[in-house]
Every structure is written in structure tokens, then in C-alpha cells.
Amino acid sequence: MRRFTVRAQLPRQLASLQTLATNLRWSWHPPTQDLFAQLDPEAWERVGHDPVRLLGEIRSARLAELAADAETVVTVRELADDLEAYLRDPRWYQNEREDDPSLPAAIGYFSMEFGVSEVLPNYSGGLGVLAGDHLKAASDLGVPVIGVGLLYRSGYFRQSLSLDGWQLEHYPVLDPQGLPLQLLADRSGAPVLVEVSMPAGRSLKARIWQAAVGRVPLLLLDTDIEDNDPDLRGVTDRLYGGDQDHRIKQELLIGIGGVRAVRAFCAATGHPEPDVFHTNEGHAGHLGLERVRELQDRSAGSAGGALSFDEAVSAVRAGTVFTTHTPVPAGIDRFPVELVQHYFASPDDGAQTGSRLLPGVPTDRVIALGAEENPSMFNMAHMGLRLAQRANGVSKLHGCVSREMFGGLWEGFDTDEVPIGSVTNGVHGPTWEAREITELLGDGGAAALAEDVVSDATLWALRATLRSRLVDEVRRRVRAAWLERGASAPELGWTDHVFDPDVLTVGFARRVPTYKRLTLMLRNPDRLRDLLLDPHRPVQLIVAGKSHPADDGGKALIQQIVRFADDSAVRHRIVFLPDYDMSMARVLYWGCDVWLNNPLRPLEACGTSGMKSALNGGLNLSIRDGWWDELYDGANGWAIPTADGIADPVRRDDLEANALYELLATQVAPAFYERTDGVPSRWVELVRHTLATLRPQVQATRMVREYVQGWYAPAARAAAAIAADDYAGARELAAYRARLNAAWSRVSVAGVDASGLPDTPVVGAPMTVRAAVDLAGLDPADVSVEAVVGRVDESDELDAPVSVAMKHIGRTDGMARFEAVVPLPHAGLTGYTVRVLPAHPLLAAPAELGKVALA
Ligand SMILES: *Cc1c(COP(=O)(O)O)cnc(C)c1O
């Protein structure tokens, strides 16, 4: 059966409901949610709080009744006005840009998945939800982001369980007409199509759906159209489904087609063109290649002539930011080189004009951008790093891990010099915070939480309300899950008594890759059972999460949990809830007292679910990994000691699981159950401190501001500098790189000496370091020569080195002479050396080109 959705004809007085329903801002605006609920409370529940579906379900008689109700009409108008003001009025970014016009005109933000709301199920997990939160926070701040992704016909998948606890996957087909989307059309009203060429003279076409995420447009490409060959219609069928060939088509589409979609969108709407492009993980990395092609194309008629590939790459890099999200090498997106060659392919006539896919972009240069240790593989993260002048990980610890993991791209540099920074992820407060919390605290921090403002009893009562709502939701979901597993209603009376609104509630929900260790808690099942069934201080535990459909190992872990939880002796205290998604997640974050996370450190890049719990006064109980490594302060939850020095994984799991049981039994439960006048004052103190200190730090607005100030603004400035005067900077930088490449292998430090020190120098004494450098024909201004002084450690390396730039003081015997005075930085055994680095005003970091000559 072919299905389609017909939208309701709204009475004139209620016409603005259409805009209120299709702009996703309703999803973080409680008054608009209240309005929809009140239009038809019963239908609102039935459609799972989906305004577009709601408008399709309300009977015309009810609509007429509402249109005649003055109060409803006024509310609709007020909320429509409020939305219009939100979309129009200057916000934070507009004020910033007034002071600093070099801020970008627009930012293209590319991501394989976007989790904006459960009504647009276009995500699998943390990466997508983060991307959604990024767009929403950008909207709130007025940052002119354009999101770019794919619209999957079946999203990820819906999870249910078989009777014996095995994960089953369902792929309900989504009808774009029934989603909050609008097709991008040209002036004549015809849908805009983008095309990406495919082998054998074929072409992949996609239409462009627009979602309105507050002020931020999100463009989603969709190949399911009749203009495509039948097999190509399926390119956007599922997120992370299919084989490598399927995946590369999706990635070529999002990268190349995505840039074309942005161009079409800007042309059709007058939106400013992005001057900065942000690649959220490597999947969309081809966007840089498409921009190289564009630049070469556009510059063909310019005074300076067409840009070469290298010149265009210099220009593209300047305006590109790359964010890496995985510290797990196995999690990196890679393709066989042959597959990449198949799609890029050289023209049959052998002309040197580049690939068939992107004229002007030679296939061998593309392959070189994705080169890695294994010559038969193409690495999307490596291409992402090579095509972006600025790159970052997603927590401080993950920044360190990334510098180490990708350090090979910058050989000769210390790990901490590798040019990958970090921006710790954040979460969108208005999306994830229970409204009771927002109503109590507003935007306030510590002051709003002073004890004379919010009493212990008030905070505790609020936590109890949220927990009790969660317990209702758990009962509803457990019952539904059992009906789906094949139980009959009369057998399910017990589900009405699952969980207890007064018992310490622990949440553990995540995707199920190995490193997240879903079953660590089952390491010692008796111990867990004792904790759950403790007569005085019981714990109740909610587990949820999807396993990738191809990962039978993950499904076996889920089954282990389900079997444990099915036991009638514990089933009132532990549940596995199928189909973890944003709608379930929200209620969990609101109501859980404790949020548990036990990844294998340091494999959790950031983790954001614990942040969402903290927004609601949930206390984190976590391995110090990702964000928790930097924000745990000893009074906002608990750190599970990690045994990350232990090589034996079995022993490590044993140690960490024991530490977890110990903490639960001796710290967490006692703090929760020790009451004075009915209130657990120690617990409330932890909650108060979490809300006062973590809540402001975990906000996505904090994250987006950091991206604007530390990444987008410098990238926009660099892109402008390199593009000025007909790309003079790009031409000059590419020529400089060519000069370096030709000479660098012969650049050497021929001699180093030091003088000026007394026999027994003390810290701070000035040492004069001199060096003779063979510049192999380069100009002294082409390089920076540094004296490096540090403590000598046991392995004869310099520890805590200090670098001082040396001055060029002349030339003798064919050698350039450099000199610097360095105050001795440390006591103890001291060593010094000299190194030569590239220097150019258009470079963002000394290590950027991966070149260094050491004495
Ligand atoms: C926040 C969120 C995630 C990511 O949580 P992690 O802590 O990063 O594992 C996954 N799924 C949903 C539905 C979420 O809301």
C-alpha cells in the first residue's frame, strides 16, 4: 500500500497553528506544548505529543469549536507572535557581530544524523542528539547555522524484544508529508533537485526537505524520488544500514550533494552563504572536495586565473572546522581505496582535468587526503583533518586522546603540540530539563539555589515528583513491552506494582557498543540482587539501549540483562525498557536519582546523557571518562575508580564492577536513605551543588559560544584573509607549501651551542643559545627557529620543555645564524636543543603542516 498524509484545513482564526506545529521550536517551548495538549488532550496523547499528527487527527467539529473560543484564538495569536519575535529579534550573536563584523555570515553544519525531536526520528544516538542540541542552542543564541544531513526513509530502527529477550528491529516507513518538513522549491514552485554523478554515466538525485529548528534551517536530502533509478532511490533508506558501498553513496551525497543543497537553499531564500563549514565527524568530509571544485570553477575567469587544486585546498581549509567524536580506532569511518577510486574515477579520455565525479579534483589527490597506515584503506577522519585548518575533540580528555591517536599525521611533534583542541559537548537545557526545574530556577546559578531561597524540603519534593512521574512511565512501558513480547493482559497485573516511587532510582541507558559495558553490573549477579532487594536501602534500576542491528554481540548483552530482569524475584526492581529514544530519554533524565555510566576509560569521547541528568538534579555515578573526567568535583556525584592500568580485561571488569557495588552500598544508598524530618540532607546538598555548578557548565549554549569564539570566528577571519584580492593568500600559501615541500628534506640544524652561564647556574639565569641552520634555499622569514629547553627525564627526553623563538642574526659559511636568550626554566638536569618550523602568517598553528627539523 502506498501511503501519504493529508494535512488538515485549519479555520482562519487558527491558521497560525500550522507554523507553530511545523517550526520545531515548540519542542522546547512548554507554553506551545500546553496549547497543543489543550486543543484535544486525548488525541495529543494518542499521537505521542506530535503536533503535525495532532492537527491531522482533530475532528473538524472540534476545530470549529476551538475557532469560536475567544480564549483559544487569543492564545494561538500570542504564541504565534511570540514565535515570530523569537525568529526576528536580535539575539546574542547579532550583538556580538555588531562589535565584531568578522564573525561568520553563516555556518554550514554537516552531520550524518540529527536528533532534534522524537517527531523527526533521524538519529541513532549521542552524535545525532548532540547535533540537534547544537542547532537548537545556535537558534537560541541567534547563530546563523544551516544544518545539513540526510532524511532517512526509516530513520534508524525501532527496537522491541522477543519472548526470550532478543532484540528485534522494525523499520517503520516515514512519510515526509507527515513530518514537520517543507520541500525546497525554486521560484516556479518546482522542487529543487541536487545531483551527484555516479559511475557508468548515472546520476544520483535528491530533493531537499527543510526543517525549521527555531531560527535554524535544517536541510535533509532525500533520494526516494522517481527521477532516480530504482536502486538509487534507496540510498537514503536507513541510517547506518547496508554495506560499505551503500555507505559511501550516502557520504558522497551528504558531502557533495549537501554543499549543492546549501547553494540552492541560499539562492532560493536569500540566506547568506556560509563562510565557515563545520564537519561534525568525518562522514560528510567530501564537502571540502566539492568546495575545492567550486573554487576552481569560479576562479576560472578571474584576473589571477583559475586556482590550482593546492591553492583551492588552502582556501577551503581556512574556512573548515572538523570535530572528531570517537577515540575508538574501530569506530572510524574507512573505505577500501578501490571503492573510492570507483566513485571518483578518472575521465576515460585520460585528460588530467581531474575525476569524473568532481572535475578539477584529481582522484589521486583525493586518495592522498584520506591516506592512513594501511595503504589499501581510505580514512574519512584523516581526510577531515587534512581538509580543516581547525580540529577538535569533544571533551578535554578526548582532546588528549585524539592528539595521541592522530599524532601520526604530525610526525616529529610532541603529542601536546598536535593541532587538535577540544570543545566539551553540552546539552540543550530547554529540551532536557523538566519544566518544574526551569520554573524553580530560571537561568539562575548558585544564587537561585541559596538555602534561604529554595529549602531542602522544596528541592526534595521536586525530586520526588519527577521520580514518581518516572515510575508511572516505567509501569506503562513495562506493560506495553510485555504485551509486545506476547504476554496477555490478565498475566500482567504485576506490572502495576513494578518500581516504587520512594526507592533510590538508578538509570543506565545508552547505545550498546562494547566499550560502554552494558552488563558490567551483572559481573556478580548475587551482589546486584542483594542491592536491589536490600530490605532497608533498596535500589531500583532502569536499563535501556539499542544494539546496532549487525552486532549480535551487543544483542547478546541485552538478552543477558533482560533474562536477569525477567526473574520474578527481582522484576519489581530492575527493568529493561525497549526502544530507547528521545521521548523515553527525557523522562529518565528527569526522574532518575542517579545516572550510571561505566565505559572503558578513555573510550567515551564525552557522553552527554549524564549531563542531561545533572540538569535535573540527578547525581552522576560514573567512571572518570569524557566530560565527567573534567567536571567531577567530589561534591556533585561519585567517581567509580577506574582500573585502566590493568591490561587483563577480565580482571579490570572485576575490579571496576566491585568498586561500583561498593559505592552503591556504602555511599550512594546511605546518602539517599538517611533522613532528618523526612529529608535526606546530605543527598539534597549534592543535588543543590549539582544544580548550582554543573547545570550552567553543561549547557549547549556554552558549547556553541565556544565554537563561535574559538573556532568559527577565527575560521571566518582566516577564510576572508586567504580569499582577499582574488585569493592572493591562497595562491601565496600554496606556493609557500610547494617551496617547503621541495626544500624541507634538506633543512637541517648544523650546529648548536650555548654560552653566558656561570659554573653553577640557578633557575632563571640567562643562557644564550646559538644555532647554525642550513635553510636549503628557504628564506629566514619562511621559518621559525626555536630554542627548546627542559628537564632531562630518565628516557633522555626533554620534560616540560619551554620554547623560545630565536632571532635571525646573519649568515656565515652558507649557514643562517639564529640566537636567543633563554632564562633557565627548571632546576635539576637540564637539556636544550633547537628546532626549525614552518612560519607563515596564514598558518593557524606551528605544527599545522606536520613539518619540523630537529637538531
Ligand atoms: C543523550 C542521548 C544519547 C547519548 O548519550 P551518551 O551518554 O552519549 O551515551 C543517546 N540517545 C539518546 C536518546 C539521548 O538522548
The ligand as an SDF file (V2000), in Angstrom:
LIG
                    3D

 15 15  0  0  0  0  0  0  0  0999 V2000
   21.7520   11.9110   25.1020 C   0  0  0  0  0  0  0  0  0  0  0  0
   21.2990   10.7410   24.3550 C   0  0  0  0  0  0  0  0  0  0  0  0
   22.2310    9.7840   23.9270 C   0  0  0  0  0  0  0  0  0  0  0  0
   23.7020    9.9070   24.1900 C   0  0  0  0  0  0  0  0  0  0  0  0
   24.0490    9.5940   25.4940 O   0  0  0  0  0  0  0  0  0  0  0  0
   25.5300    9.1410   25.8740 P   0  0  0  0  0  0  0  0  0  0  0  0
   25.6900    9.4890   27.2710 O   0  0  0  0  0  0  0  0  0  0  0  0
   26.4390    9.9680   24.9880 O   0  0  0  0  0  0  0  0  0  0  0  0
   25.6250    7.7060   25.5980 O   0  0  0  0  0  0  0  0  0  0  0  0
   21.7590    8.6880   23.2320 C   0  0  0  0  0  0  0  0  0  0  0  0
   20.4480    8.5330   22.9680 N   0  0  0  0  0  0  0  0  0  0  0  0
   19.5330    9.4290   23.3670 C   0  0  0  0  0  0  0  0  0  0  0  0
   18.1070    9.1960   23.0470 C   0  0  0  0  0  0  0  0  0  0  0  0
   19.9280   10.5670   24.0670 C   0  0  0  0  0  0  0  0  0  0  0  0
   19.0130   11.4590   24.4410 O   0  0  0  0  0  0  0  0  0  0  0  0
  1  2  1  0
  2  3  1  0
  2 14  2  0
  3  4  1  0
  3 10  2  0
  4  5  1  0
  5  6  1  0
  6  7  2  0
  6  8  1  0
  6  9  1  0
 10 11  1  0
 11 12  2  0
 12 13  1  0
 12 14  1  0
 14 15  1  0
M  END
$$$$
